[in-house]
Amino acid sequence: MITRILSDIESDIENQISIKHDLLATIKSVTELLGQIDFSSEVVPYEDIEKLSNLMVSLKGKELNEEEMKLIYLIVQNNEKEKELVIGTN
């Protein structure tokens, strides 16, 4: 009984590690794409999912995969939260 529970816990952790590893690879990929931008002369549309994804497609030269699109969504979502924090503190 306890070995089955431990085995289930181990499987869950291994699955989480795999998911996190995939997310880290996606973050690295998107970071490399963003490295192509001259931030001193370019405006990056962090507030708009469609505009940001179009920019990333342009940089990548092909459509974004599902994980990259999820990350774009998270970037925009986190940007909105940061704006709320700044506005809320003024």
MOFENHU-V112728 format. One record per backbone hydrogen bond with DSSP energy under -1.0 kcal/mol. CO is the residue of the C=O (numbers start at 1). NH is the residue of the N-H. E is the energy in kcal/mol with one decimal. If there is no record, write none. Layout:
BEGIN
co:CO nh:NH e:E
co:CO nh:NH e:E
END
This chain:
BEGIN
co:1 nh:5 e:-1.9
co:2 nh:6 e:-2.6
co:3 nh:7 e:-2.3
co:4 nh:8 e:-2.4
co:5 nh:9 e:-2.5
co:6 nh:10 e:-2.7
co:7 nh:11 e:-2.4
co:8 nh:12 e:-2.4
co:9 nh:13 e:-2.4
co:10 nh:14 e:-2.7
co:11 nh:15 e:-2.2
co:12 nh:16 e:-2.3
co:13 nh:17 e:-2.6
co:14 nh:18 e:-2.1
co:15 nh:19 e:-2.3
co:16 nh:20 e:-2.8
co:17 nh:21 e:-2.6
co:18 nh:22 e:-2.2
co:19 nh:23 e:-2.2
co:20 nh:24 e:-2.5
co:21 nh:25 e:-2.2
co:22 nh:26 e:-2.1
co:23 nh:27 e:-2.6
co:24 nh:28 e:-2.4
co:25 nh:29 e:-2.2
co:26 nh:30 e:-2.6
co:27 nh:31 e:-2.6
co:28 nh:32 e:-2.3
co:29 nh:33 e:-1.9
co:30 nh:34 e:-2.7
co:31 nh:35 e:-1.4
co:33 nh:36 e:-1.7
co:34 nh:37 e:-1.8
co:37 nh:39 e:-1.1
co:38 nh:41 e:-1.6
co:38 nh:42 e:-1.9
co:44 nh:46 e:-2.2
co:45 nh:48 e:-1.4
co:48 nh:52 e:-2.8
co:49 nh:53 e:-2.7
co:50 nh:54 e:-2.4
co:51 nh:55 e:-2.3
co:52 nh:56 e:-2.4
co:53 nh:57 e:-2.5
co:54 nh:58 e:-2.2
co:55 nh:59 e:-2.4
co:56 nh:60 e:-2.8
co:57 nh:61 e:-2.8
co:65 nh:69 e:-2.3
co:66 nh:70 e:-2.1
co:67 nh:71 e:-2.0
co:68 nh:72 e:-2.2
co:69 nh:73 e:-2.3
co:70 nh:74 e:-2.2
co:71 nh:75 e:-2.4
co:72 nh:76 e:-2.3
co:73 nh:77 e:-2.6
co:74 nh:78 e:-2.7
co:75 nh:79 e:-2.2
co:76 nh:80 e:-2.1
co:77 nh:81 e:-1.7
co:78 nh:82 e:-2.2
co:79 nh:83 e:-2.1
co:80 nh:84 e:-2.0
co:81 nh:85 e:-2.0
co:82 nh:86 e:-2.3
co:83 nh:87 e:-2.8
co:84 nh:88 e:-2.6
co:85 nh:89 e:-1.2
END
